[in-house]
Amino acid sequence: MKNLSQILNELTGTLGKENVIFSPEELIVYEADGFTMNKALPEAVVFPRDTNEVQKIVKILAENEIPFVPRGAGTGLSGGCLTPEGGIIIALAKLNKILKVEPKNRIAVVQCGVVNAHLSREVEEFSLCFAPDPSSQFVCTIGGNVAENAGGPHTLKYGVTTNHILGLKVILPNGELVELGSEFEEDEGLDLVGTFVGSEGTFGIVTEITCKLTPLPSYYKTFLTFFKTVEDGTNTVAEIIASGVIPAALEMLDSHVLSALESAFNLNIPKSAKSILIIELDGFEEGVEAEAKIVKQCCEKNNAESYRFAETPQERLKLWTARKKAFGALGRATPNYYTQDGVVPRSKLPEMLNKIYAIGEKFDLKIANIFHAGDGNLHPAILFDARNSEQTRRAEKASEEILKACINFGGSISGEHGIGLEKQNLMGLLYTQNDLEVMKNLKEVFNPKNLCNPSKIFPTNKGCIELSVKQRSGYV
């Protein structure tokens, strides 16, 4: 086998020197993704421009048993594109072309590095969109959405990424190119596309994606509802769903977020508000207005203080911009925050939020809540200062307790951010050993040598990789 220097020379010959980096000062950009609690410096980063170059890279690395990790925009929140065991990052940002749009068939074929919002913008003239809309949609890539099975505020009505993917072009970890699915929604045979979506890059590298496009609604009704308590807000969520109305989006934010949002976006939020719901209904005007009356009754029944409708498209855009930049707005209130991604049944939201606040008090940390209330997908943000190692330890402990509480309430440790490096050692609390073995066996069918995105999802017996990563990052 060749040594790393020889491999880098071969990769440089294949890609050009401008598409291979290995100096420490350049690599530091790639030591973390959006989850900065863990960091690991790769040995090199390469930048392919098409599927053919990805295949050449993977063949070279596989032949020399060098681990490799695919990376999109690096917005992931579970350490999914880190290299804790060393190896090379395959950065896919240059695969950013929309290859085909067929409005009549409501499909688009894109390279994996296409930014989520760019596809929706491209097809808007046909009154279509790509429905998954994570908060990072103006930065994150569709390839990353596929890897994590991303959702977003409109998941409640429109589903997650897997509901909008028809076909994939994949480079397997041995360098073989395979095409899964088709351009037809009713494809026969095993659902291999569904198997790959959400596999977090551990089965292979997706380079091209056939996306199902969704018609834009003809009518929207979007409004803010203000509550004096968090409990009233969460009870309203359950009341709305029980009424039979399925909003396009049903989001909740608590008072720890509201002050930062008000400062950033001037939404005229009442100072007495302890929580708000962002509720969006869409469809045909008559039906939406009928649903709005029911939703309004649900809010009033649960002591809504007041509500405000977005009267124009510009007001609606401002409202959703504020929601999707809420985590960024928290930067006004704290040097760092640690975001979680647990899920609980909607009926357990009041209890779970009380538990989160109790955990914050236990560890003397403020925890802000911004989340997809309609499907019980929580995103508690633990506010802390990473320069304080003791405070960082408390934030990590609080995070772990929150996820354990989600399990105890009948939920899960991830709704859309993935398991990655961050949550792998909690998988044993959610699944039996037999469950995990079945999952590992499936992964080994595609990735038998564990070269593609190793040390992710499954608990590892190779020592405390997470601890060693944190030691290198200076957090421990």
C-alpha positions, -999 to +999 in steps of 0.1 A: +000+000+000+011+036-006+018+060+022-002+092+027+023+113+008+021+091-022-017+090-020-019+128-019+004+130-049-019+107-068-050+127-058-033+159-068-025+144-102-062+134-105-078+166-093-052+193-097-033+209-068-061+235-063-085+207-053-063+190-026-054+207+007-033+193+035-017+221+054-029+225+090-039+262+086-062+252+057-075+221+074-087+238+105-118+250+087-128+213+085-121+202+121-158+205+130-193+209+115-222+229+130-217+208+162-185+223+177-184+204+209-162+178+191-133+186+168-109+165+147-084+176+121-085+156+089-053+145+072-064+162+039-094+175+021-102+169-015-127+187-038-141+166-066-162+183-093-184+155-105-194+119-099-165+105-120-139+123-098-156+111-066-154+076-079-117+080-087-110+093-052-129+066-035-111+039-055-077+053-046-085+055-009-103+021-007-073+004-024-050+018+002-075+013+031-076+051+040-108+061+058-128+089+041-157+111+051-181+129+028-189+165+037-215+189+023-218+224+037-208+214+072-240+225+088-247+192+105-253+192+142-240+158+153-204+156+143-213+135+113-186+147+090-156+146+114-126+123+111-119+111+146-098+082+133-079+103+108-085+100+071-095+123+043-126+145+039-142+144+004-158+179+003-187+179-022-195+216-024-183+218-061-210+193-072-235+221-072-253+218-105-290+215-111-289+189-139-325+187-150-359+201-141-391+186-155-420+207-143-447+185-159-433+154-141-426+174-110-390+162-107-355+176-106-321+159-109-294+177-089-258+171-078-254+165-041-238+200-034-268+220-046-280+242-018-315+234-006-330+268-011-314+272-045-335+243-059-367+258-046-358+292-060-350+276-094-384+259-097-405+287-082-414+300-116-433+267-122-451+271-088-431+242-074-407+238-045-385+212-028-406+207+004-379+198+031-370+232+046-344+229+075-335+261+092-302+260+074-318+257+040-301+287+026-267+270+033-272+233+036-270+210+007-295+184-006-269+158-003-266+166+034-304+165+037-303+130+022-276+119+046-295+131+077-331+127+064-335+163+072-369+179+081-378+214+090-408+235+101-431+221+074-423+185+081-456+182+100-476+183+067-451+175+040-429+150+056-391+146+058-365+143+030-371+106+024-407+114+013-392+136-015-364+115-030-371+092-060-336+082-070-299+083-061-266+079-078-241+065-052-204+057-051-201+027-028-172+024-004-153+001-028-156+027-056-185+010-075-211+033-090-247+023-085-280+039-094-310+034-070-346+042-076-358+059-107-378+090-119-410+072-111-427+073-077-440+038-079-407+019-084-408-019-080-385-039-058-368-032-024-367+004-012-329+009-015-334+046-018-351+047+016-323+025+030-297+051+020-316+082+030-307+089+066-277+065+067-254+095+074-229+087+047-220+053+062-233+033+032-216+053+005-214+087-011-245+101-028-235+123-058-267+128-077-303+130-065-337+128-082-360+150-062-398+150-061-411+186-064-442+198-045-467+223-059-467+256-040-500+263-021-523+289-036-531+304-002-514+308+031-525+319+066-496+325+089-499+338+124-482+343+158-500+334+189-487+347+223-491+329+256-483+339+292-471+304+301-452+276+283-478+251+294-506+270+276-486+269+244-478+232+245-514+223+255-526+243+224-504+222+202-521+190+213-555+207+210-549+217+174-538+183+163-567+166+182-591+189+163-582+172+131-564+202+116-529+195+103-511+228+100-483+231+074-461+242+103-466+245+140-435+259+157-429+270+194-404+293+210-400+301+246-391+334+264-354+327+264-355+330+226-380+358+224-358+386+237-330+377+213-355+375+184-371+409+193-337+425+194-327+411+160-360+413+141-383+438+159-414+416+159-432+436+186-435+406+209-455+415+241-432+416+271-456+394+290-453+365+265-435+334+278-440+314+247-453+318+211-466+295+185-460+301+148-489+285+130-491+282+092-521+268+073-520+264+035-541+251+007-573+266-009-586+298+006-620+285+017-605+255+035-577+274+051-601+301+065-623+273+079-593+257+096-581+291+109-613+294+128-608+261+145-572+269+153-582+302+167-607+285+190-580+260+202-557+289+210-584+308+229-594+277+248-559+275+261-556+311+272-539+327+243-530+363+252-532+376+217-524+367+181-512+384+150-516+375+113-491+380+086-511+402+063-487+403+033-461+379+017-434+403+030-447+399+066-448+361+062-413+361+049-401+383+078-417+359+102-401+328+087-368+345+084-369+352+121-378+316+129-351+302+108-325+325+122-336+321+158-305+301+167-283+327+151-301+354+172-291+335+203-256+346+196-267+380+211-273+363+244-245+338+248-210+330+235-219+294+227-249+271+227-253+234+225-284+223+205-301+190+210-326+172+188-348+149+209-383+138+201-413+130+224-450+123+219-469+156+216-489+147+247-457+147+267-445+181+256-456+200+288-439+174+310-408+173+288-403+211+288-407+212+326-380+185+327-357+205+305-361+236+327-354+215+358-323+201+341-312+237+334-316+246+371-298+215+382-267+224+361-271+262+366-275+267+329-301+286+309-318+265+282-337+281+253-363+261+234-370+265+197-387+235+182-411+218+158-440+214+182-463+198+158-443+166+157-427+168+191-392+174+177-374+194+204-344+216+199-333+228+234-303+251+231-281+250+262-264+284+267-228+283+279-193+297+275-169+272+259-139+291+274-151+278+308-142+241+308-163+234+339-193+251+323-187+231+292-188+198+312-221+209+327-235+216+293-226+182+281-241+165+312-273+185+308-275+175+271-272+138+280-299+141+307-322+158+282-318+129+257-323+103+284-355+121+295-367+120+259-363+082+259-381+079+293-410+099+279-413+074+250-394+094+225-361+092+206-326+108+208-328+124+173-355+137+150-335+151+121-299+160+131-287+124+130-266+104+155-232+110+141-203+111+166-223+129+193-250+105+202-235+071+193-229+061+229-266+066+238-278+042+211-277+014+236-303+031+257-327+032+227-320-001+210-312-036+222-279-052+214-297-074+188-312-043+172-278-027+169-263-059+155-289-060+127-281-024+118-244-031+118-249-061+096-268-040+071-241-014+071-214-040+065-232-051+033-223-018+018-193-008+038-176-040+049-142-025+057-158+005+076-138+030+055-167+053+046-175+076+075-162+053+103-169+058+140-204+071+135-239+061+147-229+029+165-213+026+200-176+020+195-154-005+213-122+012+201-118+034+232-133+067+240-129+084+207-151+113+217-129+120+247-097+120+226-113+143+201-123+168+228-088+166+243-074+176+209-099+205+207-090+218+241-124+213+257-112+187+282 
